[in-house]
Amino acid sequence: MLIHNFSAGPSILAPSVLDQSAAAIREFAGMGLSILEVSHRSAQFEAVVEETQSLIRELTGLDHSYDVLLLQGGASTQFFQIPHNFLGTMAAYTKTGTWASEAIKEAKGYGEVRVLASSEDRNFSYIPKGYQIPEEADYFHCTSNNTIFGTQMKSFPDCPVPLICDMSSDIFSRSLDFNKFDFIYAGAQKNMGPAGVTAVMLKKSMYERKVKGRHIPTMLDYEVHAKKGSMHNTPPVFAILVSMLNLRWVKENGGVAGMEKRNKEKSELLYNAIDKSSWFKGTAAVEDRSPMNACFVFQDENPDAEKKFENACAEAGISGIKGHRSVGGYRASMYNALPLESVQALVSVIETFA
């Protein structure tokens, strides 16, 4: 049976990427060795790192005032690594979901955290707007897309201080002026590759903003990783290779603009079906709906209907549709590699309840 993978992450990868990755496990670059056992100092793997960084730069359009790093620890490590480097007195944050809340919690260990706006009052179902960013802040931090609650920032504020953004769940999915940001980070396991590597893109001028007098452990020092080409220690070799293959696939399929067109078609199809259904309703404010993560529930609590729907999804080969354990309901994650046919399969099931 064909499986339609709506998992929120680790997410679906293109079949061609999986095929090439599997082949590399058997033998990589004609070396007679698996990618899992080659030296990260070999010329063949150094070429992988360089191409991955080059593809990230090309797909985002970042100029050479940025360093592109491939790190470990996921976005969750960035929640404390960023303030450890840059929060000396006060930093500004918006609170738009679970991961933004986690970032705020970690930053509080380093200085004052000023929450400029929050959507917690309505269970993170919208993106707050109209807040002012204080000029005295060390930086402003936001989360572009909220996987658990299905909201996305459609625009970003003009920022008088360094603009830092967690783009873990929508990086490479839409066209943006990425040069507007001073620091972008993203766990790979949505649109970039498998879990295990985290992309960090930061302006080189950020190194001058490191907190004076604070000891920064080597592994938390972005400048060290930049100078060592993201290989201060052994990097996540396989995760980087798969990311490179996936970014090649993105480029071959129209780049970020191509992904945006593809994602718009998928999300409009699904949201239209949800809105027309007499059984289901979306949980996010319409103007803030995420093309990556569509969250929906039954309009009225109905355990029998829920069981019927879930059984119908299973029979149709639909996987990963359950909502996050903290909110319930359903969540269809439509990352770049998810084909339109998978969304059509889900829509067919939803329409049986219309």
LUMDOKE-89821 format. One record per residue (C-alpha): residue number from 0; x, y, z; residue in one letter. Coordinates in steps of 0.2 Angstrom, whole numbers, plus 5000, padded with zeros to 4 digits. Example, Ala and Ser with C-alpha at 12.3 -4.5 7.8 and 13.67 -1.06 7.14 Angstrom:
residues 2
- num;u;v;w;residuo
- 0;5062;4978;5039;a
- 1;5068;4995;5036;s
This chain:
residues 354
- num;u;v;w;residuo
- 0;5000;5000;5000;m
- 1;5006;5018;4996;l
- 2;5008;5027;5012;i
- 3;5004;5046;5013;h
- 4;5016;5053;5026;n
- 5;5009;5068;5035;f
- 6;5021;5067;5049;s
- 7;5026;5083;5057;a
- 8;5044;5078;5059;g
- 9;5055;5069;5055;p
- 10;5045;5072;5039;s
- 11;5044;5064;5022;i
- 12;5058;5065;5010;l
- 13;5058;5063;4991;a
- 14;5059;5045;4984;p
- 15;5074;5050;4974;s
- 16;5083;5057;4989;v
- 17;5079;5041;4999;l
- 18;5086;5030;4985;d
- 19;5102;5040;4984;q
- 20;5104;5040;5003;s
- 21;5102;5021;5003;a
- 22;5115;5019;4990;a
- 23;5127;5029;4999;a
- 24;5125;5018;5014;i
- 25;5132;5004;5004;r
- 26;5145;5014;4995;e
- 27;5149;5032;4995;f
- 28;5158;5042;4981;a
- 29;5167;5027;4974;g
- 30;5177;5024;4990;m
- 31;5172;5006;4993;g
- 32;5165;5012;5010;l
- 33;5149;5017;5017;s
- 34;5145;5035;5021;i
- 35;5143;5029;5039;l
- 36;5161;5024;5040;e
- 37;5171;5037;5030;v
- 38;5182;5050;5038;s
- 39;5174;5067;5040;h
- 40;5191;5074;5035;r
- 41;5191;5065;5018;s
- 42;5191;5076;5003;a
- 43;5175;5067;4997;q
- 44;5165;5072;5013;f
- 45;5172;5089;5014;e
- 46;5165;5092;4997;a
- 47;5148;5087;5004;v
- 48;5149;5100;5017;v
- 49;5154;5113;5005;e
- 50;5140;5109;4993;e
- 51;5127;5109;5007;t
- 52;5132;5126;5013;q
- 53;5133;5132;4995;s
- 54;5115;5126;4992;l
- 55;5108;5134;5008;i
- 56;5116;5150;5002;r
- 57;5110;5149;4984;e
- 58;5092;5144;4989;l
- 59;5090;5158;5002;t
- 60;5099;5171;4992;g
- 61;5110;5175;5007;l
- 62;5125;5186;5002;d
- 63;5143;5183;5008;h
- 64;5141;5194;5024;s
- 65;5134;5178;5032;y
- 66;5142;5162;5038;d
- 67;5132;5145;5035;v
- 68;5135;5133;5049;l
- 69;5130;5114;5050;l
- 70;5128;5110;5069;l
- 71;5121;5097;5080;q
- 72;5108;5098;5095;g
- 73;5093;5103;5085;g
- 74;5084;5119;5087;a
- 75;5082;5116;5105;s
- 76;5101;5119;5108;t
- 77;5099;5135;5099;q
- 78;5086;5141;5112;f
- 79;5101;5142;5125;f
- 80;5116;5144;5113;q
- 81;5109;5161;5106;i
- 82;5106;5169;5123;p
- 83;5123;5162;5129;h
- 84;5131;5171;5115;n
- 85;5121;5187;5113;f
- 86;5110;5191;5128;l
- 87;5119;5202;5140;g
- 88;5105;5213;5147;t
- 89;5088;5211;5139;m
- 90;5081;5202;5123;a
- 91;5064;5204;5115;a
- 92;5053;5188;5111;y
- 93;5036;5184;5104;t
- 94;5027;5170;5111;k
- 95;5017;5161;5098;t
- 96;5018;5142;5102;g
- 97;5027;5128;5111;t
- 98;5044;5130;5104;w
- 99;5044;5149;5106;a
- 100;5039;5146;5124;s
- 101;5054;5134;5126;e
- 102;5065;5147;5118;a
- 103;5059;5160;5131;i
- 104;5061;5149;5145;k
- 105;5079;5145;5141;e
- 106;5084;5163;5138;a
- 107;5078;5169;5155;k
- 108;5093;5160;5162;g
- 109;5104;5174;5154;y
- 110;5095;5190;5157;g
- 111;5079;5199;5155;e
- 112;5067;5192;5143;v
- 113;5053;5205;5137;r
- 114;5039;5196;5129;v
- 115;5032;5209;5117;l
- 116;5017;5199;5111;a
- 117;5009;5182;5115;s
- 118;4995;5172;5107;s
- 119;4993;5161;5122;e
- 120;4977;5169;5127;d
- 121;4968;5160;5112;r
- 122;4978;5144;5113;n
- 123;4991;5150;5101;f
- 124;4978;5150;5087;s
- 125;4984;5167;5079;y
- 126;5000;5177;5076;i
- 127;5001;5193;5086;p
- 128;5004;5209;5077;k
- 129;5007;5228;5080;g
- 130;5020;5226;5094;y
- 131;5035;5238;5095;q
- 132;5052;5231;5096;i
- 133;5063;5241;5109;p
- 134;5079;5248;5103;e
- 135;5088;5244;5118;e
- 136;5086;5225;5116;a
- 137;5101;5214;5112;d
- 138;5090;5206;5099;y
- 139;5073;5201;5094;f
- 140;5068;5183;5092;h
- 141;5053;5176;5083;c
- 142;5047;5159;5077;t
- 143;5041;5159;5059;s
- 144;5030;5144;5059;n
- 145;5022;5134;5073;n
- 146;5020;5116;5070;t
- 147;5009;5111;5084;i
- 148;4996;5125;5082;f
- 149;4997;5127;5063;g
- 150;5001;5146;5062;t
- 151;5014;5155;5052;q
- 152;5021;5173;5051;m
- 153;5016;5180;5034;k
- 154;5027;5195;5037;s
- 155;5041;5201;5048;f
- 156;5044;5217;5057;p
- 157;5057;5230;5053;d
- 158;5069;5228;5067;c
- 159;5080;5241;5075;p
- 160;5090;5227;5083;v
- 161;5097;5210;5076;p
- 162;5082;5200;5070;l
- 163;5084;5181;5075;i
- 164;5071;5168;5068;c
- 165;5068;5150;5071;d
- 166;5063;5144;5054;m
- 167;5064;5125;5058;s
- 168;5047;5121;5051;s
- 169;5046;5132;5035;d
- 170;5063;5135;5029;i
- 171;5065;5132;5010;f
- 172;5046;5132;5008;s
- 173;5043;5150;5003;r
- 174;5051;5165;4996;s
- 175;5057;5178;5008;l
- 176;5070;5192;5009;d
- 177;5082;5181;5020;f
- 178;5095;5195;5020;n
- 179;5083;5204;5031;k
- 180;5087;5193;5046;f
- 181;5103;5193;5056;d
- 182;5102;5175;5062;f
- 183;5092;5161;5055;i
- 184;5092;5143;5062;y
- 185;5082;5128;5058;a
- 186;5082;5110;5063;g
- 187;5084;5099;5047;a
- 188;5070;5087;5050;q
- 189;5056;5096;5041;k
- 190;5061;5103;5024;n
- 191;5080;5101;5024;m
- 192;5084;5083;5028;g
- 193;5084;5070;5042;p
- 194;5085;5074;5061;a
- 195;5103;5076;5067;g
- 196;5109;5092;5059;v
- 197;5104;5110;5062;t
- 198;5107;5124;5049;a
- 199;5113;5141;5056;v
- 200;5115;5156;5045;m
- 201;5121;5172;5054;l
- 202;5129;5188;5049;k
- 203;5147;5189;5053;k
- 204;5144;5205;5062;s
- 205;5135;5195;5075;m
- 206;5152;5189;5082;y
- 207;5155;5207;5088;e
- 208;5139;5206;5098;r
- 209;5145;5191;5109;k
- 210;5143;5196;5127;v
- 211;5159;5203;5134;k
- 212;5166;5194;5149;g
- 213;5155;5179;5148;r
- 214;5164;5162;5146;h
- 215;5158;5154;5130;i
- 216;5162;5135;5129;p
- 217;5170;5130;5113;t
- 218;5155;5120;5107;m
- 219;5143;5135;5109;l
- 220;5154;5148;5100;d
- 221;5148;5151;5083;y
- 222;5164;5159;5078;e
- 223;5174;5143;5082;v
- 224;5162;5133;5071;h
- 225;5163;5145;5057;a
- 226;5182;5146;5057;k
- 227;5183;5126;5057;k
- 228;5170;5125;5043;g
- 229;5157;5116;5054;s
- 230;5170;5103;5058;m
- 231;5177;5107;5075;h
- 232;5171;5090;5080;n
- 233;5164;5075;5071;t
- 234;5149;5082;5062;p
- 235;5133;5071;5059;p
- 236;5140;5064;5042;v
- 237;5125;5055;5036;f
- 238;5112;5068;5040;a
- 239;5122;5081;5031;i
- 240;5124;5070;5016;l
- 241;5105;5067;5015;v
- 242;5102;5086;5018;s
- 243;5113;5089;5003;m
- 244;5104;5077;4992;l
- 245;5087;5085;4997;n
- 246;5093;5102;4994;l
- 247;5098;5097;4977;r
- 248;5081;5090;4974;w
- 249;5073;5107;4980;v
- 250;5084;5116;4967;k
- 251;5080;5104;4953;e
- 252;5062;5107;4957;n
- 253;5061;5125;4955;g
- 254;5070;5131;4971;g
- 255;5061;5140;4985;v
- 256;5049;5148;4972;a
- 257;5045;5131;4965;g
- 258;5042;5124;4983;m
- 259;5031;5139;4987;e
- 260;5020;5136;4972;k
- 261;5019;5118;4976;r
- 262;5014;5121;4994;n
- 263;5001;5134;4990;k
- 264;4992;5121;4979;e
- 265;4992;5108;4992;k
- 266;4987;5119;5007;s
- 267;4973;5128;4998;e
- 268;4966;5111;4992;l
- 269;4966;5104;5010;l
- 270;4960;5120;5019;y
- 271;4946;5122;5006;n
- 272;4940;5104;5010;a
- 273;4940;5108;5029;i
- 274;4931;5124;5027;d
- 275;4917;5116;5016;k
- 276;4915;5101;5028;s
- 277;4901;5101;5040;s
- 278;4911;5089;5051;w
- 279;4928;5098;5053;f
- 280;4934;5115;5057;k
- 281;4952;5123;5057;g
- 282;4959;5129;5073;t
- 283;4971;5143;5067;a
- 284;4965;5160;5062;a
- 285;4962;5160;5043;v
- 286;4974;5174;5040;e
- 287;4988;5165;5049;d
- 288;4986;5148;5043;r
- 289;5002;5138;5040;s
- 290;5004;5130;5023;p
- 291;5015;5118;5032;m
- 292;5004;5111;5046;n
- 293;4985;5111;5044;a
- 294;4977;5108;5061;c
- 295;4959;5104;5062;f
- 296;4946;5096;5074;v
- 297;4928;5089;5073;f
- 298;4916;5103;5075;q
- 299;4908;5094;5089;d
- 300;4915;5080;5100;e
- 301;4910;5064;5093;n
- 302;4921;5049;5098;p
- 303;4912;5037;5085;d
- 304;4915;5049;5071;a
- 305;4933;5051;5076;e
- 306;4936;5033;5076;k
- 307;4927;5031;5059;k
- 308;4938;5045;5052;f
- 309;4954;5038;5059;e
- 310;4950;5020;5052;n
- 311;4946;5028;5035;a
- 312;4963;5037;5035;c
- 313;4972;5021;5040;a
- 314;4963;5011;5026;e
- 315;4968;5025;5013;a
- 316;4986;5024;5019;g
- 317;4986;5040;5028;i
- 318;5000;5041;5041;s
- 319;5005;5054;5054;g
- 320;4988;5063;5054;i
- 321;4985;5064;5073;k
- 322;4988;5081;5081;g
- 323;5001;5084;5094;h
- 324;4998;5075;5110;r
- 325;4997;5092;5119;s
- 326;4982;5098;5108;v
- 327;4974;5083;5101;g
- 328;4963;5084;5085;g
- 329;4972;5081;5068;y
- 330;4987;5089;5060;r
- 331;4992;5087;5042;a
- 332;5010;5092;5039;s
- 333;5013;5096;5021;m
- 334;5031;5099;5019;y
- 335;5040;5101;5003;n
- 336;5042;5083;4998;a
- 337;5024;5078;5001;l
- 338;5015;5075;4984;p
- 339;4999;5083;4979;l
- 340;4992;5066;4977;e
- 341;4994;5063;4996;s
- 342;4983;5078;5000;v
- 343;4970;5073;4987;q
- 344;4969;5056;4996;a
- 345;4966;5065;5013;l
- 346;4953;5077;5005;v
- 347;4944;5062;4998;s
- 348;4942;5055;5016;v
- 349;4937;5071;5023;i
- 350;4924;5073;5009;e
- 351;4916;5057;5014;t
- 352;4911;5066;5030;f
- 353;4904;5081;5021;a
